Amino acid sequence: MNKIKIMTVILVIVTSLVGCSMEEQSGEVLENKPSAITSKTINLTMMKPETINPITNKNKSIGYIMNLIYDSLFTIDENYDTVPQLVEEYKIENDGMVINIKLKDIKWHDGTILTSSDVKFTVDLIKQHIDSPYNALVENISSISIINNKEFSINFKDKYAFSIDTLIFPIVSEKQLENNNDINNYKNNLVGNGAYKIKSYEERKSLSLIINDSYYNQLPSNAKNIEVEIVPDEEAQVSMVISLDSDIAKISLDDLSQFYEKEFKTTTYESRDYECLLFNYENEVFKDLNFRKAIVSSINKKKILEEGYINNATLVDFPLNSKSKYYDKDIKSLEYSKENAKKYLSQVTFKTNKNITNVNENTKDTDKDTVEDVNKSNLKTNNETATKDDKEKDIKEQISKLNLKIIVNKDNSERKKSAYIISENLKDIGIKNTIEELSSEDMSKALNEKNYDLALVGWELSLAPDATNILKSIGYEDERLTNYINSLQNATTESQISDIYKSIQKYVNENALFMSLVIRDDYIVNNRRIEGKISPNSFDIYEGITNLDIAK
């Protein structure tokens, strides 16, 4: 199995958007609706769904609502760690090729028991629908062996360290869907297993959710029911929170200025949007370790955070979410220091245009301590000094002739500002450079054709804590890094993964293979009538919503 393909597709799981037609915008969506100010429920919004089947839905806003209705075998917590949800016990066996799972005592919303057969049915259903956003997550599953109603084994095609992290797809009911030809009809998708169950659904208008009083986990006694209004687009979702017709919404950085602290509460959380600086290893100068160290040491990451990203991001030193259990905060990249950067530049040894010969070793004949020997020794020392001075002069001359091309997406304002900070930092240590602002299409072309020296780029981190796809894409290859990556992908325990990641983080930063910059922030905003703490992440923005209360 192509593991790179799996994780590349996972990068876009639950992130693809299906745009709503402008023709579907209707006044009836927003009319005759009571203000959230007087409501006793928590009010949310989602865009008009093509389906509320969580397996085939591709719309992000609908997926967030479906997370309230359907649970998964495992889920992702606020620290981006994968934790059991429907699973009571699990054990990885056969060197990572099998996971034995025991389910909790769970009831569907219609009162029937959730069984191992439902899990098998769900996996088979996802496999049948290749356009399901969860299809890549089950690609490595070869079969499911049912032991009894609560126990089963998942058998994998290939060993993969992050197999547990792929088991985050919602489990649907075999009883509700197995005999239905139209699995996308909303009437066949009204029974879930999560903390909220569907009370009513009116197409194009609203979805009413009530607390599941038979939920397998204990919920707060004051957990509130939820009303979901169907709206035409993301702009409407934001507008409804501003007008107090909705309580909570995910907003962009551009929307942030519309929400004032006295009226609204903003919850900031780490997204999966990772930003870094890449070196083009087809350029000979970047094969020199000291040159790479000079580049990294010259760049003021704190200034990039403050001025480039206006403090709306988190500084990181490796492509993992900073709260992940595998991210080692003690392993840092080279510190910002002009002095150190210039020192590294002086130690650069990449090939120059002149043919400089190596200095011969000192003679080992110490018996002939004559005046002639001393004179020869002095002459040799003078020649060594001269040769060294010539070499350093030639290196400096070579560096002074460089003009590094820095490419950046012209439509990304934060990245652009950061590129100009990097440019000034490099000029401060004597490295000339030119910034090229490119369209997304031209940016992709330049990256593919290696038509750059430095590239300021962004990645969407995988939902699984798997950085191998990025490590394989930086253009740097050596046996040690390859062995680390292979060891990581074949690890079978958390402790093994943690130890290998520690070694990789140290190796990447000590050798300045690329430069991690930041992970951008995301935002949830709610009006002040809502009290309590919500713990969002990119997978589930409503994580912790049952803890929220309404102000008296």
Protein Blocks (a to p, Z undefined) as FASTA:
>chain_A
ZZklmmmmmmmgokaccdddfklpcfklmgoiacfklpcbdcddddddfbfcfklpcbfk
lmmmmmmmpccfbdcdfkopacdfklmbdcdeehhpaccddddddddfkopacdfklmmm
mmmmmmmmmmbcklmmmmmpmbdcdfblmbccdddfbdcfklmmmmmcccddfklmmmpm
blmbmklmmbcfbfbdcfbdcehiaccddddfkbfbdcdfkbccddddddfblklmmmmm
mnopafbdcddfklmmmpcfklpccdddddfbdcdddddfkbmklmpmklmmmmmmmpcf
klmmmmmnnopacddfbdcdfkbmkbcfklccddddfklmmmmmmmgcbdcfbdcddddd
ddfblklccfklmmmmmmmmmmmmmmmmmmmmmmmmmmmmpccdddddfklmklmmmmmm
mmmmmmmnopacddddddfklmmmmmmnopafbdcddddddfbfcfklmmmmnopacfkl
mmmmmmmmmpcbfklmmmmmmmmmmmmmmnombccfbdcdddddddfkbgcjddddfklm
mgoklmpccdZZ
